[in-house]
Amino acid sequence: MGDATGSTPDESNPDLSTRARIRDAAILEFADHGIKGASIRGIAKAAGVSPGLVQHHYKNKKALRAACDEHILALMTHIRDTGLIAGGMRDPAFIADALRTLEPTMRYMARALADGSPAAETMFDTVFVFMETFLKRGDLGVPPPEGVDFAALAAMHAAMQLGLLMLQSHAYRVLGSEPGDPVTTARMGLARLSLASDLVLDAETSARTRLGLRQYLDAHAPPANDSETLIEMRNT
């Protein structure tokens, strides 16, 4: 994986590589079937290993789920920090890498929220604390205005961010694509920029991010027979 996803397993260490492959297969199995529906046998089949090897690396399904939660949270934090704070969202290459990474990640998080797993609470708290700190510090270089209820603003931001995960299948449906389609994800990213408060994104960051997303769309959107559809995608 590239910059959006952080470091990859050391391929020279077969044990570490196998452990990561099992975890990645489990992420997809948990996303598709939930914690109750996923099985060690199904995860082993998806990872191309034996059930015994899964249990060698992860004692049981609960331990495997905890490892998946930890990985997803670290991944989301890395993408957030690299994209928002370090300016990665200004780079179309970063955006392309992040969109590939986010598809299984968002499905996993959506299932965790629906299942009411412990990870859901951690996810919400992580987004809340980051946003409250980010807003209070005025990380954009603009002094935050007086009288702002930062806790309430951060709570609403977290609710909207994670609420979208719960409803994302409907958003993709009405936009005419399969869940996780990266082009549609980019379209929704552009739409969300239009809704972002200037407390969260300054004009320059918003403009550069919008440019990066539009460059991604220009490079990846399928040829459209209907010119109006293409225009609509670019102007979203």
C-alpha positions in Angstrom: 0.0 0.0 0.0 1.1 3.6 -0.5 1.2 6.7 1.6 -2.4 6.6 2.6 -2.2 3.2 4.1 1.0 3.4 6.0 3.6 0.7 6.2 3.0 -2.8 4.8 4.0 -6.1 6.4 7.7 -7.1 6.0 7.4 -9.6 3.1 10.8 -11.1 4.2 9.1 -12.3 7.4 6.6 -15.0 6.3 5.1 -15.2 9.8 4.3 -11.4 9.9 3.0 -11.5 6.4 0.7 -14.4 7.1 -0.6 -12.7 10.3 -1.4 -9.5 8.3 -3.0 -11.5 5.5 -5.3 -13.3 8.1 -6.2 -9.9 9.7 -7.0 -8.4 6.3 -9.2 -11.3 5.3 -10.9 -11.1 8.7 -11.6 -7.4 8.1 -13.5 -8.3 4.9 -15.3 -11.2 6.6 -16.4 -9.2 9.6 -17.5 -6.3 7.2 -19.6 -8.7 5.2 -21.0 -11.0 7.9 -20.6 -9.3 11.2 -18.9 -10.6 14.3 -21.6 -13.4 14.8 -21.8 -14.4 11.1 -18.0 -14.6 10.4 -16.3 -17.8 11.3 -12.7 -18.9 11.8 -13.1 -21.4 9.0 -14.4 -18.7 6.6 -11.6 -16.3 7.5 -9.1 -19.1 7.0 -10.5 -19.9 3.6 -10.5 -16.2 2.6 -6.8 -15.9 3.7 -5.8 -19.1 2.1 -4.6 -20.7 5.3 -5.8 -23.5 7.6 -8.2 -22.7 10.6 -5.4 -24.0 12.9 -3.0 -21.4 11.5 -5.6 -18.6 12.2 -5.8 -19.8 15.8 -2.0 -20.0 16.0 -1.8 -16.3 15.2 -5.0 -15.3 17.0 -6.3 -17.3 19.9 -9.9 -16.9 19.0 -12.4 -14.8 17.0 -12.6 -12.2 19.8 -8.8 -11.7 19.7 -8.9 -11.5 15.9 -11.7 -8.9 16.0 -9.7 -6.8 18.5 -6.7 -6.9 16.2 -8.9 -5.8 13.3 -10.3 -2.9 15.4 -6.8 -1.8 16.3 -5.6 -1.9 12.7 -8.7 0.0 11.4 -8.4 2.7 14.0 -4.7 3.2 13.3 -5.4 3.2 9.6 -8.1 5.8 9.9 -5.9 8.0 12.1 -3.1 7.8 9.7 -5.2 8.8 6.7 -6.8 11.6 8.7 -3.5 13.0 9.9 -1.8 12.6 6.6 -4.7 13.9 4.5 -6.0 16.8 6.7 -3.0 17.9 8.8 -0.1 17.1 6.5 -1.9 18.2 3.3 -2.2 14.9 1.6 -5.7 15.6 0.4 -4.2 18.2 -2.0 -2.4 15.4 -3.9 -4.5 13.3 -6.4 -2.1 10.3 -5.9 -2.8 10.3 -2.2 -6.5 10.6 -2.8 -6.4 7.6 -5.2 -4.6 5.5 -2.6 -6.8 6.6 0.2 -10.0 5.8 -1.8 -8.7 2.3 -2.4 -8.0 1.8 1.2 -11.2 3.4 2.5 -13.6 1.0 0.7 -13.1 -2.1 3.0 -12.3 0.2 6.0 -15.7 2.0 5.7 -17.6 -1.3 5.3 -15.9 -2.7 8.4 -16.7 0.5 10.4 -20.3 0.5 9.2 -20.7 -3.1 10.4 -19.1 -2.3 13.7 -21.5 0.6 14.3 -24.5 -1.6 13.3 -23.3 -4.4 15.6 -22.8 -2.1 18.5 -19.3 -3.5 19.0 -16.8 -1.9 21.5 -14.9 -0.5 18.5 -17.9 1.7 17.6 -17.6 3.6 20.9 -13.9 3.9 20.4 -14.3 5.2 16.8 -16.8 7.8 17.9 -14.6 9.0 20.8 -11.5 9.1 18.6 -13.3 11.3 16.0 -14.8 13.5 18.8 -11.5 14.1 20.7 -9.6 14.9 17.5 -12.2 17.4 16.3 -12.6 19.1 19.6 -8.8 19.5 20.0 -8.4 20.5 16.3 -11.1 23.2 16.6 -9.9 24.5 20.0 -6.3 24.8 18.9 -7.2 26.6 15.7 -5.0 24.3 13.7 -5.9 26.1 10.5 -4.1 29.2 11.8 -7.3 31.1 12.2 -8.2 32.0 15.9 -11.4 30.2 16.8 -14.3 32.6 17.4 -15.5 33.2 20.9 -18.6 31.6 22.2 -18.3 28.4 20.1 -19.5 25.2 21.9 -16.6 23.1 20.7 -17.8 20.0 22.4 -21.2 20.1 20.8 -19.7 21.0 17.4 -17.2 18.1 17.7 -20.0 15.7 18.8 -22.2 16.7 15.8 -19.2 16.3 13.4 -18.5 12.8 14.8 -22.2 11.9 14.5 -22.4 13.1 10.9 -19.1 11.4 9.9 -20.0 8.0 11.4 -23.7 8.3 10.6 -22.8 8.5 6.9 -21.1 5.1 7.3 -24.4 3.7 8.5 -26.3 5.2 5.5 -23.6 5.0 2.9 -25.2 2.1 0.9 -28.2 4.4 0.4 -26.0 7.3 -0.7 -24.3 5.1 -3.3 -27.6 3.7 -4.4 -29.2 7.0 -5.2 -26.0 8.1 -7.0 -26.3 5.0 -9.2 -23.3 3.0 -8.1 -22.2 0.0 -6.0 -21.2 0.7 -2.4 -17.5 1.6 -2.2 -17.2 2.7 -5.8 -14.2 5.1 -5.6 -15.5 7.5 -8.2 -18.7 7.9 -6.3 -16.7 8.2 -3.1 -14.8 11.1 -4.7 -18.0 12.7 -5.8 -19.3 12.5 -2.2 -16.1 13.9 -1.0 -16.6 17.0 -3.2 -20.1 17.3 -1.9 -18.9 17.1 1.7 -16.5 20.0 1.1 -19.4 22.2 0.2 -20.9 21.4 3.7 -17.7 21.8 5.7 -17.5 24.6 8.2 -14.7 27.2 7.8 -13.8 26.1 11.3 -12.8 22.8 9.9 -11.3 23.7 6.5 -9.9 27.0 5.4 -10.5 28.3 1.9 -7.0 27.3 0.6 -7.2 23.7 2.0 -10.7 23.3 0.7 -9.8 24.6 -2.8 -6.7 22.4 -3.0 -8.6 19.3 -1.8 -11.4 20.1 -4.3 -8.8 20.3 -7.1 -7.3 17.0 -6.0 -10.6 15.2 -6.0 -11.6 16.7 -9.4 -8.2 15.6 -10.9 -8.9 12.1 -9.5 -12.4 12.2 -11.2 -10.9 13.3 -14.5 -8.5 10.4 -14.4 -10.8 7.7 -13.1 -14.4 8.5 -14.1 -15.6 6.1 -16.9 -16.3 7.6 -20.3 -19.9 8.9 -20.3 -22.1 8.7 -23.3 -24.3 11.3 -21.6 -22.4 14.5 -21.5 -24.8 15.9 -18.9 -23.9 13.0 -16.5 -20.2 13.8 -16.8 -20.8 17.5 -16.2 -22.9 16.6 -13.2 -20.1 14.5 -11.7 -17.5 17.2 -12.1 -19.7 19.9 -10.7 -20.9 17.9 -7.6 
